[in-house]
Structure formats: structure tokens, C-alpha cells
Amino acid sequence: MSDQVVVELAAVTCEQYARGILPDAIIPGSDGSLALVWDQLGAYIYLDVGPKASLHLYYKSPFNKWAGVGSPSNPTMKQNLGIAFGTLRLKARSDRHCRDDR
């Protein structure tokens, strides 16, 4: 898998799941992978987009955690990407709401 394909898969995955929540770090791997890290509002997400269109996801929040490797079309991977970024969006909305109440 070329570097361009890895970057494109990372971009599509971020567009679909992160929806504008920018990562805190983007780190190129020596194997051609691209790691993205969100460490915000008590939630941590590590997403590694690797060669052969593989995703390695780890997330941890006050509510749950999960780690796994799979393809972007894998139902379990898709479900957990949704949970991870949904939790981060929920915490971001909650944080904004608390600031607005002050």
C-alpha cells in the first residue's frame, strides 16, 4: 500500500468518524503506517492506519475501553470507531455546555 493510499484512508476515516475533531498528534510509522492520537477531555483514542488497509484502534474513556485490529469495513471495527469518537464528541459537547452555564 502506498503512502498516498494510507493518507487517503486516514483522511476518509477521520472525516467519517472524527467529524472535525482534530487529532493532537499525527505520527508517521517506519512501516508506512500513520498514527493519529486524540487525548482530549478525559478520552484517549489511538488510531493507526497501516499498510494493507488495516486499522489498529485503541480507545479509553471514563465509560469504556477497547483495542482491536481490522479492516475499515469490519463491523466490529466500525462499531468501535463510532463509539470512540461518539464518546469524544459527547464529552466535547458536555464540556462546552458546562462552560456556557458559568
Summary of the structure (lengths in Angstrom):
residues: 102
radius of gyration: 14.0
end to end distance: 49.8
largest distance: 49.8
contacts: 294
relative contact order: 0.16
helix: 44%
strand: 31%
